[in-house]
Amino acid sequence: MADREKLITKIRALTAKTVAAGCTEAEALLAAEKAAALMRDYQISLSELFIEQHSVRRRTAGQSQRDRLWRALAINTNTASILDFDAQGQQQRTFVGHEPGPQIAVYLYVVLDRAIDRAVAEFKTGSYYSRRRSLKTKRLAVAEFTHAMVCRLRDRLWDLFGSTRSESATVAALNALAERFPDAVEVAPRNQQKRKVAITEASISGFMAGEAVPLSHGMRGAAEPARLTGKAGA
């Protein structure tokens, strides 16, 4: 595996030798021929060469309210995602796509998941939650809060990545995911019971919590995503 990764690194270096990068036409052609020969001899596809994947530990199975946010995160980072397991059998969500999409997706996943945890914990200390008399109504209040927060975060991601979102890149990511995980099956979101919609204090608090999370899609470099800064509209 390590030898194959070294080979992929070598091929990537060859494909980077272009006229635009300062090489002569002869040098660029020779590098391209070498890259093509290595890809043919070692059966390395374009997907394996240019598509990356990064994984993050998950706590949900694809049907929670947060999973709706993770699906939106994949689309906005031009990636496709799958629920799988690491070598130790731990649950994870893997994002596949052109760099730096998968890295940004994993970074934002961690940031947003923690932000929701903190916001829910704070909501539970408030008077609206404490006034709920039964476990059922308390759970309903948390569900309404989380739903509103997730909806606001989804909208903000859509606005934030408007200039970089690419349908063709997403299609490429989906094709690569299908190639790497041929036995994958789709997990459909859980159908929410239809009920009369009411804007409660929980919903308003959830919307405001989603608005307050700092967001940014910038990168300091290939190795590390930039620290999230600014608020909605910044």
Secondary structure, 3 states (H helix, E strand, C coil): CHHHHHHHHHHHHHHCCCCCCCCCHHHHHHHHHHHHHHHHHCCCCHHHHHEEEEEEECCCCCCCHHHHHHHHHHHHCCEEEEEEECCCCCEEEEEEEECCHHHHHHHHHHHHHHHHHHHHHHHCCCHHHHCCCCHHHHHHHHHHHHHHHHHHHHHHHHHHCCCCCCHHHHHHHHHHHHHHCCCCCCCCCCCCCCCCCCCCHHHHHHHHHHHHCCCCCCECCCCCECCCCCCCCC
